[in-house]
Amino acid sequence: MSYNSTHGHHSMILDRVRNEAYARAIRAAVTPDSVVLDLGAGLGILGFIAAKAGAKKVYSVEPAPVIEAAKMVAKANGLTNVEFIQTTAEQLEL
């Protein structure tokens, strides 16, 4: 399976149990002072949850072109505290 397109992320995005468990954990941990790093962000759902939970800043890092779809979703939802970086974790410089 390739994660370069939205099709590779389909099962994770639609996994309600997984996403609700992550959302509970993220909401419990994130504060207004939190800076969140979402490595391998894919379509960005976990970073978006952190942004909506009140994180000061979210860095969504994804090497694949699917990050462009995540940017569009963030913009459509008014998430201004998310920065997208298209690179690998090994090459990341913040």
N, CA and C atoms as a LAMMPS dump frame, in Angstrom:
ITEM: TIMESTEP
0
ITEM: NUMBER OF ATOMS
282
ITEM: BOX BOUNDS ff ff ff
-5.0000000000000000e+02 5.0000000000000000e+02
-5.0000000000000000e+02 5.0000000000000000e+02
-5.0000000000000000e+02 5.0000000000000000e+02
ITEM: ATOMS id mol type element x y z
1 1 1 N 0.851 -1.176 0
2 1 2 C 0 0 0
3 1 3 C 0.895 1.236 0
4 2 1 N 0.528 2.215 -0.797
5 2 2 C 1.271 3.466 -0.864
6 2 3 C 0.521 4.565 -0.13
7 3 1 N 1.28 5.397 0.572
8 3 2 C 0.685 6.523 1.277
9 3 3 C 0.86 7.823 0.501
10 4 1 N 1.262 7.721 -0.766
11 4 2 C 1.47 8.914 -1.582
12 4 3 C 0.179 9.566 -2.047
13 5 1 N -0.915 8.825 -2.003
14 5 2 C -2.202 9.375 -2.427
15 5 3 C -3.209 9.236 -1.283
16 6 1 N -4.34 9.859 -1.454
17 6 2 C -5.375 9.779 -0.417
18 6 3 C -5.895 8.354 -0.246
19 7 1 N -5.801 7.52 -1.28
20 7 2 C -6.308 6.148 -1.184
21 7 3 C -5.583 5.346 -0.109
22 8 1 N -4.295 5.583 0.057
23 8 2 C -3.526 4.862 1.068
24 8 3 C -3.925 5.228 2.482
25 9 1 N -4.571 6.367 2.656
26 9 2 C -4.963 6.852 3.976
27 9 3 C -6.432 6.559 4.288
28 10 1 N -7.127 6.035 3.333
29 10 2 C -8.57 5.815 3.429
30 10 3 C -8.977 5.035 4.668
31 11 1 N -8.337 3.894 4.921
32 11 2 C -8.757 3.054 6.05
33 11 3 C -8.505 3.743 7.387
34 12 1 N -7.423 4.529 7.493
35 12 2 C -7.145 5.218 8.76
36 12 3 C -8.133 6.353 9.001
37 13 1 N -8.449 7.096 7.964
38 13 2 C -9.367 8.229 8.102
39 13 3 C -10.76 7.741 8.488
40 14 1 N -11.155 6.604 7.977
41 14 2 C -12.499 6.095 8.244
42 14 3 C -12.577 5.19 9.475
43 15 1 N -11.471 4.984 10.168
44 15 2 C -11.461 4.13 11.356
45 15 3 C -11.916 4.959 12.56
46 16 1 N -13.2 4.926 12.807
47 16 2 C -13.812 5.744 13.852
48 16 3 C -13.262 5.425 15.242
49 17 1 N -13.111 4.157 15.555
50 17 2 C -12.612 3.747 16.875
51 17 3 C -11.2 4.285 17.079
52 18 1 N -10.336 4.113 16.104
53 18 2 C -8.96 4.603 16.174
54 18 3 C -8.944 6.11 16.368
55 19 1 N -9.674 6.818 15.535
56 19 2 C -9.657 8.281 15.57
57 19 3 C -10.246 8.835 16.869
58 20 1 N -11.287 8.216 17.377
59 20 2 C -11.861 8.677 18.646
60 20 3 C -10.906 8.438 19.809
61 21 1 N -10.175 7.325 19.788
62 21 2 C -9.192 7.048 20.849
63 21 3 C -8.067 8.078 20.804
64 22 1 N -7.561 8.346 19.609
65 22 2 C -6.518 9.372 19.468
66 22 3 C -7.051 10.739 19.899
67 23 1 N -8.266 11.063 19.509
68 23 2 C -8.84 12.373 19.852
69 23 3 C -8.953 12.543 21.365
70 24 1 N -9.394 11.519 22.055
71 24 2 C -9.488 11.598 23.525
72 24 3 C -8.118 11.855 24.139
73 25 1 N -7.123 11.124 23.678
74 25 2 C -5.766 11.274 24.22
75 25 3 C -5.196 12.655 23.897
76 26 1 N -5.399 13.119 22.689
77 26 2 C -4.88 14.427 22.287
78 26 3 C -5.553 15.531 23.092
79 27 1 N -6.873 15.468 23.216
80 27 2 C -7.592 16.501 23.974
81 27 3 C -7.169 16.527 25.442
82 28 1 N -6.827 15.367 25.992
83 28 2 C -6.392 15.298 27.387
84 28 3 C -4.994 15.875 27.573
85 29 1 N -4.175 15.849 26.532
86 29 2 C -2.778 16.269 26.656
87 29 3 C -2.514 17.7 26.196
88 30 1 N -3.29 18.186 25.24
89 30 2 C -3.015 19.493 24.633
90 30 3 C -3.517 20.625 25.52
91 31 1 N -2.672 21.644 25.665
92 31 2 C -3.027 22.866 26.387
93 31 3 C -2.808 24.054 25.454
94 32 1 N -3.239 25.239 25.85
95 32 2 C -2.993 26.416 25.008
96 32 3 C -1.504 26.728 24.796
97 33 1 N -0.627 26.178 25.621
98 33 2 C 0.818 26.378 25.459
99 33 3 C 1.484 25.289 24.62
100 34 1 N 0.725 24.295 24.207
101 34 2 C 1.3 23.146 23.495
102 34 3 C 1.752 23.501 22.086
103 35 1 N 2.922 22.977 21.737
104 35 2 C 3.411 22.984 20.37
105 35 3 C 3.481 21.52 19.97
106 36 1 N 2.751 21.157 18.924
107 36 2 C 2.574 19.758 18.547
108 36 3 C 3.313 19.479 17.249
109 37 1 N 4.007 18.354 17.204
110 37 2 C 4.687 17.899 16.001
111 37 3 C 4.012 16.613 15.546
112 38 1 N 3.377 16.664 14.386
113 38 2 C 2.684 15.507 13.812
114 38 3 C 3.541 14.973 12.673
115 39 1 N 4.389 13.987 13
116 39 2 C 5.267 13.383 11.999
117 39 3 C 4.517 12.319 11.226
118 40 1 N 4.683 12.311 9.914
119 40 2 C 3.935 11.373 9.096
120 40 3 C 2.465 11.727 9.128
121 41 1 N 2.192 13.015 8.972
122 41 2 C 0.846 13.554 9.176
123 41 3 C -0.19 13.023 8.196
124 42 1 N 0.231 12.574 7.05
125 42 2 C -0.746 12.101 6.066
126 42 3 C -1.739 13.19 5.723
127 43 1 N -3.011 12.899 5.881
128 43 2 C -4.063 13.876 5.597
129 43 3 C -4.277 14.86 6.735
130 44 1 N -3.527 14.714 7.826
131 44 2 C -3.506 15.715 8.878
132 44 3 C -4.514 15.594 9.995
133 45 1 N -5.294 14.535 10.035
134 45 2 C -6.397 14.465 10.985
135 45 3 C -5.948 14.61 12.44
136 46 1 N -4.84 13.988 12.823
137 46 2 C -4.42 14.072 14.225
138 46 3 C -3.915 15.474 14.561
139 47 1 N -3.226 16.093 13.634
140 47 2 C -2.809 17.478 13.841
141 47 3 C -3.995 18.413 13.92
142 48 1 N -5.021 18.15 13.118
143 48 2 C -6.226 18.983 13.162
144 48 3 C -6.922 18.856 14.509
145 49 1 N -6.941 17.656 15.049
146 49 2 C -7.542 17.455 16.369
147 49 3 C -6.771 18.273 17.411
148 50 1 N -5.449 18.238 17.327
149 50 2 C -4.635 19.019 18.264
150 50 3 C -4.879 20.51 18.082
151 51 1 N -4.996 20.96 16.848
152 51 2 C -5.258 22.38 16.581
153 51 3 C -6.607 22.794 17.166
154 52 1 N -7.621 21.975 16.947
155 52 2 C -8.953 22.292 17.48
156 52 3 C -9.006 22.158 18.999
157 53 1 N -8.103 21.361 19.564
158 53 2 C -8.043 21.209 21.025
159 53 3 C -7.371 22.404 21.68
160 54 1 N -6.842 23.312 20.868
161 54 2 C -6.285 24.544 21.417
162 54 3 C -4.783 24.669 21.408
163 55 1 N -4.077 23.78 20.705
164 55 2 C -2.618 23.898 20.639
165 55 3 C -2.222 25.259 20.076
166 56 1 N -1.171 25.818 20.648
167 56 2 C -0.664 27.101 20.175
168 56 3 C -0.187 26.974 18.725
169 57 1 N 0.487 25.856 18.408
170 57 2 C 1.04 25.643 17.071
171 57 3 C 1.095 24.152 16.807
172 58 1 N 0.787 23.778 15.575
173 58 2 C 0.901 22.387 15.138
174 58 3 C 1.76 22.368 13.881
175 59 1 N 2.802 21.557 13.899
176 59 2 C 3.624 21.33 12.72
177 59 3 C 3.214 19.976 12.146
178 60 1 N 2.651 19.985 10.95
179 60 2 C 2.264 18.75 10.276
180 60 3 C 3.334 18.449 9.23
181 61 1 N 4.049 17.356 9.448
182 61 2 C 5.186 16.993 8.602
183 61 3 C 4.845 15.724 7.839
184 62 1 N 4.946 15.796 6.537
185 62 2 C 4.59 14.669 5.671
186 62 3 C 5.424 14.768 4.397
187 63 1 N 6.145 13.699 4.035
188 63 2 C 6.959 13.761 2.822
189 63 3 C 6.166 13.586 1.517
190 64 1 N 5.015 12.961 1.592
191 64 2 C 4.25 12.643 0.38
192 64 3 C 3.395 13.817 -0.086
193 65 1 N 3.07 13.847 -1.371
194 65 2 C 2.25 14.932 -1.924
195 65 3 C 0.851 15.041 -1.318
196 66 1 N 0.419 14.032 -0.583
197 66 2 C -0.897 14.062 0.055
198 66 3 C -1.014 15.243 1.027
199 67 1 N 0.098 15.826 1.407
200 67 2 C 0.092 16.984 2.294
201 67 3 C -0.679 18.156 1.675
202 68 1 N -0.736 18.206 0.361
203 68 2 C -1.489 19.273 -0.305
204 68 3 C -2.979 19.175 0.007
205 69 1 N -3.485 17.947 0.098
206 69 2 C -4.893 17.758 0.469
207 69 3 C -5.108 18.208 1.91
208 70 1 N -4.15 17.92 2.787
209 70 2 C -4.257 18.347 4.19
210 70 3 C -4.295 19.868 4.29
211 71 1 N -3.498 20.541 3.487
212 71 2 C -3.503 22.011 3.481
213 71 3 C -4.889 22.55 3.113
214 72 1 N -5.509 21.925 2.117
215 72 2 C -6.836 22.378 1.691
216 72 3 C -7.878 22.154 2.784
217 73 1 N -7.787 21.033 3.476
218 73 2 C -8.73 20.736 4.562
219 73 3 C -8.566 21.747 5.692
220 74 1 N -7.317 22.046 6.044
221 74 2 C -7.061 23.021 7.116
222 74 3 C -7.621 24.387 6.746
223 75 1 N -7.377 24.799 5.524
224 75 2 C -7.868 26.105 5.074
225 75 3 C -9.39 26.147 5.098
226 76 1 N -10.03 25.096 4.606
227 76 2 C -11.493 25.036 4.562
228 76 3 C -12.108 25.071 5.959
229 77 1 N -11.338 24.619 6.96
230 77 2 C -11.834 24.585 8.336
231 77 3 C -11.298 25.72 9.201
232 78 1 N -10.628 26.676 8.578
233 78 2 C -10.146 27.85 9.3
234 78 3 C -9.071 27.566 10.329
235 79 1 N -8.293 26.522 10.127
236 79 2 C -7.23 26.172 11.073
237 79 3 C -5.966 26.946 10.709
238 80 1 N -5.737 28.029 11.416
239 80 2 C -4.6 28.897 11.105
240 80 3 C -3.369 28.588 11.948
241 81 1 N -3.499 27.721 12.944
242 81 2 C -2.378 27.392 13.81
243 81 3 C -1.642 26.125 13.367
244 82 1 N -1.856 25.702 12.122
245 82 2 C -1.197 24.517 11.581
246 82 3 C -0.247 24.947 10.467
247 83 1 N 1.013 24.5 10.57
248 83 2 C 1.994 24.752 9.52
249 83 3 C 2.355 23.421 8.881
250 84 1 N 2.328 23.379 7.568
251 84 2 C 2.611 22.148 6.833
252 84 3 C 4.019 22.194 6.274
253 85 1 N 4.742 21.099 6.467
254 85 2 C 6.11 21.001 5.992
255 85 3 C 6.243 19.687 5.235
256 86 1 N 6.565 19.778 3.953
257 86 2 C 6.712 18.571 3.146
258 86 3 C 8.18 18.149 3.14
259 87 1 N 8.483 17.2 4.029
260 87 2 C 9.836 16.658 4.152
261 87 3 C 9.763 15.374 4.964
262 88 1 N 10.89 14.716 5.073
263 88 2 C 10.968 13.541 5.937
264 88 3 C 11.377 13.96 7.344
265 89 1 N 11.154 13.107 8.302
266 89 2 C 11.531 13.397 9.686
267 89 3 C 13.046 13.592 9.787
268 90 1 N 13.787 12.833 8.998
269 90 2 C 15.243 12.917 9.036
270 90 3 C 15.765 14.262 8.502
271 91 1 N 15.041 14.867 7.598
272 91 2 C 15.476 16.127 6.99
273 91 3 C 14.825 17.354 7.61
274 92 1 N 13.95 17.149 8.569
275 92 2 C 13.193 18.236 9.173
276 92 3 C 14.068 19.187 9.975
277 93 1 N 13.878 20.48 9.75
278 93 2 C 14.523 21.515 10.541
279 93 3 C 13.453 22.517 10.919
280 94 1 N 13.224 22.678 12.202
281 94 2 C 12.236 23.652 12.679
282 94 3 C 12.943 24.913 13.142
